[in-house]
């Protein structure tokens, strides 16, 4: 009998064996993670939007937050000083600090409310641009899923505050597994 006839005769058995071996492999074998990159700067250049309004909004928001943080830090310092005075028995001076704390806390609340109104007006102007950013995010997710990517990175973040990971598949998130492993290890 020729080798070809033997092969034809035993081919179904060989294929069945290969199939059974394949079935015996772990079902949750490592999936290959495919990574893609996107150059956000090029995308924004291809679809010019009023980036100045977005940048102005972000800058104003950061400026206001810094001012509120400074005012809040001052209130915290006054509170610490008040507690120190109370522990030393200087009740009248501590009461004066308490009044100052109340006044400054109210001033912070009023300032924040006023500045929030400014931000709301600026946000309306930048609103159309924000919808582009949202559409960009959903488009990146849709293309990545269609192409089988698990992770999409920003190829050239313009600053260190930019997100490096633009999109990731939930299948590559191992947070729950790490929490579980830490819990078991306690």
Residue frames as a rotation matrix with the C-alpha (Angstrom) as fourth column:
UNK 1
0.574 0.819 0.000 0.00
0.819 -0.574 0.000 0.00
0.000 0.000 -1.000 0.00
UNK 2
-0.159 -0.655 0.739 1.31
0.590 -0.663 -0.461 3.40
0.792 0.363 0.492 -0.89
UNK 3
-0.793 -0.241 -0.559 1.91
0.603 -0.443 -0.664 6.10
-0.087 -0.864 0.497 1.70
UNK 4
-0.852 0.515 0.097 -0.80
-0.451 -0.815 0.365 8.25
0.267 0.267 0.926 0.13
UNK 5
-0.056 0.861 -0.505 -3.43
-0.102 0.498 0.861 5.55
0.993 0.100 0.060 0.60
UNK 6
-0.266 -0.107 -0.958 -2.37
0.869 0.403 -0.286 5.01
0.416 -0.909 -0.014 4.21
UNK 7
-0.975 -0.133 -0.179 -2.56
0.195 -0.898 -0.396 8.76
-0.108 -0.420 0.901 4.82
UNK 8
-0.558 0.830 0.012 -6.05
-0.551 -0.382 0.742 8.98
0.620 0.407 0.670 3.25
UNK 9
0.004 0.572 -0.820 -7.23
0.283 0.786 0.550 6.02
0.959 -0.235 -0.159 5.26
UNK 10
-0.114 -0.156 -0.981 -5.95
0.979 0.148 -0.137 7.34
0.166 -0.977 0.136 8.59
UNK 11
-0.738 -0.187 0.648 -6.50
0.243 -0.970 -0.004 11.09
0.630 0.155 0.761 7.97
UNK 12
0.267 0.887 0.377 -9.86
-0.177 -0.340 0.924 11.20
0.947 -0.313 0.066 9.81
UNK 13
0.669 -0.083 -0.739 -8.28
0.676 0.483 0.557 9.52
0.310 -0.872 0.379 12.84
UNK 14
-0.436 -0.898 -0.063 -5.33
0.875 -0.407 -0.261 11.94
0.209 -0.169 0.963 12.77
UNK 15
-0.525 0.309 0.793 -7.63
-0.024 -0.937 0.349 14.95
0.851 0.164 0.500 12.48
UNK 16
0.619 0.773 -0.138 -9.82
0.066 0.124 0.990 13.66
0.783 -0.622 0.026 15.30
UNK 17
0.303 -0.605 -0.736 -6.71
0.941 0.313 0.130 13.25
0.152 -0.732 0.664 17.47
UNK 18
-0.736 -0.564 0.375 -5.57
0.537 -0.823 -0.185 16.78
0.413 0.066 0.908 16.73
UNK 19
-0.081 0.815 0.574 -9.07
-0.169 -0.578 0.798 18.04
0.982 -0.033 0.185 17.50
UNK 20
0.734 0.365 -0.573 -9.14
0.422 0.415 0.806 16.19
0.532 -0.833 0.151 20.84
UNK 21
-0.195 -0.877 -0.440 -5.72
0.976 -0.127 -0.179 17.53
0.101 -0.464 0.880 21.79
UNK 22
-0.712 -0.019 0.702 -6.89
0.177 -0.972 0.154 21.03
0.680 0.234 0.695 20.94
UNK 23
0.326 0.926 0.189 -10.02
-0.102 -0.165 0.981 20.56
0.940 -0.339 0.041 23.05
UNK 24
0.540 -0.138 -0.830 -7.96
0.769 0.481 0.420 19.44
0.341 -0.866 0.366 26.03
UNK 25
-0.596 -0.736 0.321 -6.03
0.551 -0.665 -0.504 22.74
0.584 -0.124 0.802 26.13
UNK 26
-0.571 0.391 -0.722 -7.20
0.625 -0.362 -0.691 25.15
-0.531 -0.846 -0.038 28.82
UNK 27
0.189 0.767 0.614 -10.25
0.973 -0.231 -0.010 27.04
0.134 0.599 -0.789 27.69
UNK 28
0.960 0.166 -0.224 -9.10
0.214 -0.954 0.210 30.26
-0.179 -0.250 -0.952 29.27
UNK 29
0.127 -0.964 0.235 -5.70
0.979 0.160 0.124 30.29
-0.157 0.214 0.964 27.57
UNK 30
-0.276 -0.336 -0.900 -3.97
0.319 -0.916 0.244 33.63
-0.907 -0.220 0.360 27.31
UNK 31
0.718 0.495 0.489 -5.50
0.656 -0.248 -0.712 35.83
-0.231 0.833 -0.503 24.67
UNK 32
-0.392 -0.871 0.297 -3.02
0.920 -0.378 0.106 37.83
0.020 0.314 0.949 22.67
UNK 33
0.365 0.446 -0.817 -3.39
0.507 -0.832 -0.227 41.49
-0.781 -0.332 -0.530 23.50
UNK 34
-0.047 -0.312 0.949 -3.32
0.958 -0.282 -0.045 43.65
0.281 0.907 0.312 20.43
UNK 35
0.025 -0.065 -0.998 -2.23
0.570 -0.819 0.068 47.23
-0.822 -0.570 0.016 20.97
UNK 36
0.275 0.089 0.957 -2.95
0.890 -0.401 -0.218 50.14
0.364 0.912 -0.190 18.67
UNK 37
-0.522 -0.424 -0.741 -1.75
0.642 -0.767 -0.014 53.73
-0.562 -0.483 0.672 18.74
UNK 38
0.492 0.658 0.570 -3.54
0.850 -0.506 -0.149 56.91
0.190 0.558 -0.808 17.77
UNK 39
-0.729 -0.684 -0.031 -1.95
0.682 -0.722 -0.120 60.30
0.060 -0.109 0.992 17.22
UNK 40
0.193 0.877 -0.440 -4.51
0.887 -0.348 -0.304 62.64
-0.420 -0.331 -0.845 18.76
UNK 41
-0.215 -0.341 -0.915 -2.62
0.014 -0.938 0.347 65.73
-0.977 0.062 0.206 17.57
UNK 42
-0.988 -0.153 0.006 -2.99
-0.001 0.047 0.999 64.59
-0.154 0.987 -0.047 13.93
UNK 43
-0.368 0.925 0.093 -6.69
0.921 0.349 0.171 63.86
0.126 0.149 -0.981 14.42
UNK 44
0.256 0.458 -0.852 -7.27
0.619 -0.754 -0.219 67.31
-0.742 -0.471 -0.476 15.90
UNK 45
-0.582 -0.518 -0.627 -5.30
-0.182 -0.669 0.721 68.84
-0.793 0.534 0.295 13.01
UNK 46
-0.930 0.260 0.259 -7.50
0.349 0.408 0.844 66.94
0.114 0.875 -0.470 10.53
UNK 47
0.092 0.994 0.055 -10.69
0.791 -0.106 0.602 68.16
0.605 -0.012 -0.796 12.24
UNK 48
-0.836 -0.496 0.237 -9.93
0.271 -0.747 -0.608 71.66
0.478 -0.444 0.758 13.44
UNK 49
0.361 0.885 -0.293 -12.13
0.796 -0.129 0.592 72.73
0.486 -0.447 -0.751 16.28
UNK 50
0.459 -0.177 0.871 -11.98
-0.300 -0.953 -0.036 75.84
0.836 -0.245 -0.491 18.37
UNK 51
0.188 -0.482 -0.856 -9.27
0.722 0.658 -0.212 74.50
0.665 -0.578 0.472 20.64
UNK 52
-0.699 -0.460 0.548 -8.73
0.042 -0.791 -0.611 77.95
0.714 -0.404 0.572 22.12
UNK 53
0.099 0.807 0.583 -12.11
-0.749 -0.325 0.578 77.86
0.655 -0.494 0.572 23.85
UNK 54
0.781 0.131 -0.610 -11.32
0.182 0.888 0.423 74.43
0.597 -0.441 0.670 25.29
UNK 55
-0.188 -0.943 -0.274 -7.86
0.723 0.056 -0.688 75.52
0.665 -0.328 0.671 26.41
UNK 56
-0.564 0.043 0.825 -9.23
-0.338 -0.923 -0.183 78.73
0.753 -0.382 0.535 27.91
UNK 57
0.540 0.834 0.117 -11.90
-0.523 0.222 0.823 76.77
0.660 -0.505 0.556 29.75
UNK 58
0.609 -0.367 -0.703 -9.37
0.571 0.818 0.068 74.30
0.550 -0.443 0.708 31.17
UNK 59
-0.501 -0.843 0.198 -6.97
0.495 -0.466 -0.733 77.11
0.710 -0.269 0.651 32.12
UNK 60
-0.275 0.487 0.829 -9.73
-0.600 -0.761 0.248 79.09
0.752 -0.429 0.501 33.84
UNK 61
0.761 0.576 -0.298 -10.93
-0.183 0.632 0.753 75.98
0.622 -0.518 0.587 35.66
UNK 62
0.219 -0.781 -0.585 -7.38
0.794 0.491 -0.359 75.27
0.567 -0.386 0.728 36.90
UNK 63
-0.629 -0.438 0.642 -6.91
0.091 -0.862 -0.499 78.90
0.772 -0.255 0.582 37.94
UNK 64
0.159 0.792 0.589 -10.15
-0.691 -0.337 0.639 78.92
0.705 -0.509 0.494 39.92
UNK 65
0.789 0.114 -0.604 -9.34
0.225 0.861 0.456 75.60
0.572 -0.495 0.654 41.54
UNK 66
-0.228 -0.951 -0.209 -5.91
0.707 -0.014 -0.707 76.90
0.670 -0.309 0.676 42.59
UNK 67
-0.550 0.092 0.830 -7.50
-0.373 -0.916 -0.146 80.00
0.747 -0.390 0.538 44.14
UNK 68
0.565 0.813 0.142 -10.08
-0.557 0.249 0.792 77.91
0.609 -0.527 0.593 45.98
UNK 69
0.519 -0.460 -0.720 -7.35
0.576 0.811 -0.103 75.54
0.631 -0.362 0.686 47.18
UNK 70
-0.582 -0.765 0.277 -5.35
0.350 -0.542 -0.764 78.51
0.734 -0.347 0.583 48.54
UNK 71
-0.222 0.592 0.775 -8.40
-0.710 -0.643 0.287 79.91
0.669 -0.486 0.563 50.31
UNK 72
0.776 0.525 -0.349 -9.24
-0.209 0.736 0.644 76.49
0.595 -0.427 0.681 51.76
UNK 73
0.068 -0.847 -0.527 -5.65
0.676 0.427 -0.600 76.02
0.733 -0.315 0.602 52.94
UNK 74
-0.654 -0.257 0.711 -5.89
-0.204 -0.846 -0.493 79.35
0.728 -0.468 0.501 54.76
UNK 75
0.337 0.851 0.404 -9.06
-0.757 -0.010 0.653 78.18
0.559 -0.526 0.641 56.51
UNK 76
0.697 -0.136 -0.704 -7.33
0.307 0.944 0.122 74.93
0.648 -0.301 0.700 57.49
UNK 77
-0.415 -0.910 -0.001 -4.38
0.472 -0.215 -0.855 76.87
0.778 -0.355 0.519 58.93
UNK 78
-0.404 0.364 0.839 -6.77
-0.660 -0.752 0.008 79.05
0.634 -0.550 0.543 60.94
UNK 79
0.689 0.703 -0.174 -8.54
-0.433 0.592 0.680 75.93
0.581 -0.393 0.713 62.22
UNK 80
0.301 -0.677 -0.672 -5.24
0.629 0.671 -0.393 74.41
0.717 -0.304 0.628 63.32
UNK 81
-0.687 -0.545 0.480 -4.27
0.073 -0.709 -0.701 77.66
0.723 -0.447 0.527 65.05
UNK 82
0.059 0.811 0.582 -7.68
-0.775 -0.330 0.539 77.78
0.629 -0.483 0.610 66.76
UNK 83
0.782 0.218 -0.584 -7.29
0.072 0.899 0.432 74.21
0.619 -0.380 0.687 68.02
UNK 84
-0.188 -0.942 -0.279 -3.82
0.637 0.099 -0.765 75.07
0.748 -0.321 0.581 69.31
UNK 85
-0.625 0.015 0.780 -5.15
-0.385 -0.876 -0.291 78.13
0.679 -0.482 0.553 71.14
UNK 86
0.476 0.869 0.135 -7.98
-0.621 0.224 0.751 76.12
0.622 -0.442 0.646 72.66
UNK 87
0.560 -0.327 -0.761 -5.53
0.486 0.874 -0.019 73.51
0.672 -0.359 0.648 73.94
UNK 88
-0.591 -0.806 0.032 -3.51
0.496 -0.395 -0.773 76.31
0.636 -0.441 0.634 75.59
UNK 89
-0.231 0.601 -0.765 -6.66
0.936 -0.077 -0.343 77.70
-0.265 -0.796 -0.545 77.22
UNK 90
-0.888 -0.088 -0.452 -6.86
-0.005 -0.980 0.200 80.94
-0.460 0.180 0.869 75.20
UNK 91
-0.302 0.874 0.381 -10.63
0.796 0.451 -0.403 80.67
-0.525 0.182 -0.832 74.74
UNK 92
0.452 0.510 -0.732 -11.31
0.099 -0.844 -0.527 84.30
-0.886 0.166 -0.432 73.74
UNK 93
-0.303 -0.643 -0.704 -8.59
-0.719 -0.331 0.612 84.33
-0.626 0.691 -0.362 71.09
UNK 94
-0.900 0.017 0.436 -9.78
0.211 0.891 0.402 80.92
-0.381 0.454 -0.805 69.85
UNK 95
0.090 0.996 0.011 -13.31
0.652 -0.050 -0.757 82.30
-0.753 0.076 -0.654 69.60
UNK 96
0.259 -0.091 -0.962 -11.97
-0.496 -0.867 -0.051 85.18
-0.829 0.490 -0.269 67.46
UNK 97
-0.789 -0.588 -0.179 -10.32
-0.484 0.415 0.770 82.60
-0.378 0.695 -0.612 65.20
UNK 98
-0.572 0.662 0.485 -13.62
0.592 0.742 -0.315 80.70
-0.568 0.107 -0.816 65.04
UNK 99
0.434 0.731 -0.527 -15.40
0.169 -0.641 -0.749 83.81
-0.885 0.236 -0.402 63.80
UNK 100
-0.090 -0.581 -0.809 -12.67
-0.790 -0.453 0.413 84.40
-0.606 0.677 -0.418 61.24
UNK 101
-0.903 -0.212 0.373 -12.94
-0.017 0.886 0.463 80.76
-0.429 0.412 -0.804 60.09
UNK 102
-0.072 0.966 0.248 -16.71
0.662 0.232 -0.713 81.09
-0.746 0.113 -0.656 59.65
UNK 103
0.473 0.222 -0.853 -16.30
-0.292 -0.874 -0.389 84.34
-0.831 0.433 -0.348 57.69
UNK 104
-0.416 -0.730 -0.543 -13.62
-0.790 -0.006 0.613 82.91
-0.451 0.684 -0.574 55.40
UNK 105
-0.765 0.217 0.607 -15.53
0.313 0.948 0.056 79.65
-0.563 0.233 -0.793 54.87
UNK 106
0.340 0.938 -0.072 -18.57
0.466 -0.235 -0.853 81.64
-0.817 0.256 -0.516 53.74
UNK 107
0.283 -0.323 -0.903 -16.33
-0.656 -0.752 0.063 83.75
-0.700 0.574 -0.425 51.47
UNK 108
-0.800 -0.586 0.125 -14.93
-0.347 0.623 0.701 80.58
-0.489 0.517 -0.702 49.86
UNK 109
-0.362 0.754 0.549 -18.46
0.655 0.624 -0.426 79.29
-0.663 0.206 -0.719 49.22
UNK 110
0.593 0.603 -0.533 -19.57
0.100 -0.713 -0.694 82.59
-0.799 0.358 -0.483 47.66
UNK 111
-0.104 -0.734 -0.671 -16.40
-0.767 -0.370 0.524 82.86
-0.633 0.569 -0.525 45.57
UNK 112
-0.840 -0.217 0.498 -16.79
0.046 0.885 0.463 79.29
-0.541 0.412 -0.733 44.31
UNK 113
0.072 0.953 0.293 -20.44
0.664 0.174 -0.728 79.92
-0.745 0.247 -0.620 43.36
UNK 114
0.567 0.103 -0.818 -19.55
-0.336 -0.877 -0.343 83.10
-0.752 0.469 -0.462 41.45
UNK 115
-0.395 -0.826 -0.401 -16.67
-0.766 0.056 0.640 81.49
-0.506 0.560 -0.655 39.62
UNK 116
-0.601 0.270 0.753 -18.80
0.359 0.932 -0.047 78.43
-0.714 0.242 -0.657 38.82
UNK 117
0.548 0.816 -0.186 -21.19
0.247 -0.370 -0.896 80.76
-0.799 0.445 -0.404 36.97
UNK 118
0.217 -0.580 -0.785 -18.25
-0.821 -0.544 0.175 81.99
-0.528 0.607 -0.594 34.89
UNK 119
-0.776 -0.560 0.292 -17.25
-0.364 0.774 0.518 78.42
-0.516 0.296 -0.804 34.12
UNK 120
-0.113 0.823 0.557 -20.81
0.471 0.538 -0.699 77.51
-0.875 0.183 -0.448 33.16
UNK 121
0.700 0.330 -0.634 -20.86
-0.302 -0.667 -0.681 80.32
-0.647 0.668 -0.367 30.58
UNK 122
-0.174 -0.860 -0.481 -17.48
-0.926 -0.023 0.377 79.24
-0.335 0.511 -0.792 29.19
UNK 123
-0.665 -0.050 0.745 -18.64
-0.032 0.999 0.039 75.61
-0.746 0.002 -0.665 29.12
UNK 124
0.459 0.879 0.131 -21.58
0.196 0.044 -0.980 76.53
-0.867 0.475 -0.152 26.88
UNK 125
0.534 -0.348 -0.770 -19.17
-0.788 -0.535 -0.305 78.07
-0.306 0.770 -0.560 24.39
UNK 126
-0.533 -0.840 -0.100 -16.90
-0.836 0.505 0.213 75.03
-0.128 0.197 -0.972 24.54
UNK 127
0.038 0.656 0.754 -19.85
-0.493 0.669 -0.557 72.61
-0.869 -0.350 0.348 24.53
UNK 128
0.863 0.274 -0.425 -19.75
-0.495 0.294 -0.817 71.92
-0.099 0.916 0.390 20.82
UNK 129
0.035 -0.944 -0.327 -16.07
-0.810 0.165 -0.563 71.10
0.585 0.285 -0.759 21.10
UNK 130
-0.481 -0.161 0.862 -16.71
-0.765 0.557 -0.323 68.79
-0.428 -0.815 -0.391 24.03
UNK 131
0.595 0.737 0.322 -19.20
-0.436 0.632 -0.641 66.86
-0.676 0.241 0.697 21.93
UNK 132
0.612 -0.479 -0.630 -16.43
-0.620 0.204 -0.758 66.36
0.491 0.854 -0.172 19.34
UNK 133
-0.460 -0.824 0.332 -14.16
-0.848 0.296 -0.440 65.01
0.264 -0.484 -0.834 22.05
UNK 134
-0.106 0.520 0.848 -16.89
-0.594 0.651 -0.473 62.60
-0.797 -0.554 0.240 23.19
UNK 135
0.868 0.429 -0.252 -17.50
-0.434 0.406 -0.804 61.52
-0.243 0.807 0.539 19.60
UNK 136
0.154 -0.910 -0.385 -13.75
-0.806 0.110 -0.582 61.00
0.572 0.400 -0.716 19.17
UNK 137
-0.541 -0.362 0.760 -13.65
-0.798 0.505 -0.328 58.73
-0.265 -0.783 -0.562 22.23
UNK 138
0.289 0.732 0.617 -16.57
-0.379 0.679 -0.628 56.61
-0.879 -0.052 0.474 21.09
UNK 139
0.822 -0.050 -0.568 -15.12
-0.557 0.143 -0.818 56.39
0.122 0.988 0.090 17.56
UNK 140
-0.270 -0.963 -0.015 -11.78
-0.896 0.257 -0.363 55.18
0.353 -0.085 -0.932 18.92
UNK 141
-0.404 0.183 0.896 -13.60
-0.588 0.699 -0.407 52.51
-0.701 -0.691 -0.175 20.95
UNK 142
0.658 0.749 0.073 -15.72
-0.390 0.423 -0.818 51.41
-0.644 0.510 0.571 17.99
UNK 143
0.577 -0.518 -0.631 -12.75
-0.694 0.096 -0.714 51.13
0.431 0.850 -0.304 15.59
UNK 144
-0.458 -0.804 0.378 -10.62
-0.883 0.361 -0.301 49.34
0.105 -0.472 -0.876 18.19
UNK 145
-0.113 0.496 0.861 -13.31
-0.468 0.737 -0.487 46.77
-0.876 -0.458 0.149 18.91
UNK 146
0.845 0.477 -0.243 -13.99
-0.408 0.280 -0.869 46.21
-0.346 0.833 0.432 15.20
UNK 147
0.411 -0.782 -0.469 -10.28
-0.672 0.087 -0.735 45.68
0.616 0.617 -0.490 14.50
UNK 148
0.731 -0.032 -0.682 -9.79
0.303 0.910 0.282 43.39
0.611 -0.413 0.675 17.52
UNK 149
-0.335 -0.865 0.374 -7.56
-0.040 -0.384 -0.923 45.66
0.942 -0.324 0.094 19.61
UNK 150
0.247 0.344 -0.906 -7.48
0.856 0.360 0.370 45.38
0.454 -0.867 -0.205 23.39
UNK 151
0.231 -0.313 -0.921 -5.67
0.664 -0.642 0.384 48.63
-0.711 -0.700 0.059 24.09
UNK 152
0.484 -0.111 0.868 -5.31
0.698 -0.549 -0.459 51.98
0.527 0.829 -0.188 22.29
UNK 153
0.064 -0.595 -0.801 -2.52
0.838 -0.404 0.367 54.34
-0.542 -0.695 0.472 23.31
UNK 154
0.963 0.115 -0.244 -2.00
0.006 -0.912 -0.409 58.00
-0.270 0.393 -0.879 22.52
UNK 155
0.589 -0.761 0.273 1.07
0.751 0.390 -0.533 57.95
0.299 0.518 0.801 20.29
UNK 156
-0.499 -0.791 0.355 2.27
0.631 -0.612 -0.477 61.46
0.594 -0.014 0.804 21.09
UNK 157
0.487 0.680 -0.548 0.71
0.873 -0.366 0.321 63.04
0.018 -0.635 -0.772 24.19
UNK 158
0.384 -0.301 0.873 1.31
0.294 -0.856 -0.425 66.78
0.875 0.420 -0.240 24.01
UNK 159
-0.087 -0.424 0.901 1.81
-0.788 -0.525 -0.323 67.15
0.610 -0.738 -0.288 27.73
UNK 160
-0.900 -0.380 -0.213 2.32
-0.175 0.763 -0.623 64.93
0.399 -0.523 -0.753 30.73
UNK 161
-0.598 0.748 0.289 -1.30
-0.497 -0.062 -0.866 65.44
-0.629 -0.661 0.409 31.81
UNK 162
-0.049 0.572 -0.818 -2.61
-0.971 0.164 0.172 63.84
0.233 0.803 0.548 28.62
UNK 163
0.555 0.319 0.768 -3.98
-0.518 0.855 0.019 60.36
-0.651 -0.409 0.640 28.89
UNK 164
-0.601 -0.770 -0.215 -1.66
-0.710 0.390 0.586 57.72
-0.367 0.505 -0.781 27.55
UNK 165
-0.845 0.414 0.339 -4.38
0.465 0.882 0.082 55.04
-0.265 0.227 -0.937 27.42
UNK 166
-0.798 0.575 -0.183 -7.25
-0.598 -0.714 0.363 56.26
0.078 0.399 0.913 25.25
UNK 167
0.402 0.908 -0.117 -9.32
-0.884 0.419 0.209 53.06
0.239 0.020 0.971 25.33
UNK 168
-0.795 -0.605 0.038 -9.00
-0.602 0.782 -0.162 49.57
0.069 -0.151 -0.986 26.73
UNK 169
-0.078 0.726 -0.683 -11.04
-0.288 0.640 0.712 46.43
0.954 0.252 0.159 26.47
UNK 170
0.472 0.305 0.827 -12.52
-0.871 0.020 0.491 45.26
0.133 -0.952 0.275 29.75
UNK 171
0.950 -0.088 -0.299 -10.87
0.077 0.996 -0.047 41.91
0.302 0.022 0.953 29.03
UNK 172
0.058 -0.998 -0.037 -7.41
0.411 0.058 -0.910 43.35
0.910 0.038 0.413 29.80
UNK 173
0.017 0.022 1.000 -8.48
-0.736 -0.677 0.027 44.89
0.677 -0.736 0.005 33.12
UNK 174
-0.104 -0.151 -0.983 -7.22
0.346 0.921 -0.178 42.63
0.933 -0.359 -0.043 35.92
UNK 175
-0.455 -0.078 0.887 -8.11
-0.606 -0.703 -0.372 44.95
0.653 -0.707 0.273 38.81
UNK 176
0.550 0.751 0.366 -10.67
-0.793 0.332 0.511 42.56
0.262 -0.571 0.778 40.33
UNK 177
0.725 -0.338 -0.600 -8.24
0.246 0.941 -0.233 39.65
0.644 0.021 0.765 40.11
UNK 178
-0.389 -0.897 0.212 -5.52
0.136 -0.284 -0.949 41.68
0.911 -0.340 0.232 41.86
UNK 179
-0.176 0.419 0.891 -7.96
-0.883 -0.467 0.045 42.69
0.435 -0.779 0.452 44.61
UNK 180
0.837 0.527 -0.145 -9.02
-0.440 0.807 0.395 39.07
0.326 -0.267 0.907 45.02
UNK 181
0.355 -0.789 -0.502 -5.40
0.420 0.614 -0.668 37.87
0.835 0.027 0.549 45.17
UNK 182
-0.552 -0.539 0.636 -4.54
-0.269 -0.607 -0.748 40.53
0.789 -0.584 0.190 47.75
UNK 183
0.225 0.743 0.630 -7.58
-0.917 -0.056 0.394 39.56
0.328 -0.667 0.669 49.81
UNK 184
0.877 0.072 -0.476 -6.61
-0.016 0.993 0.121 35.90
0.481 -0.099 0.871 49.78
UNK 185
0.037 -0.985 -0.171 -3.02
0.421 0.170 -0.891 36.76
0.906 -0.039 0.421 50.69
UNK 186
0.047 0.004 0.999 -4.02
-0.646 -0.762 0.034 38.67
0.762 -0.647 -0.033 53.86
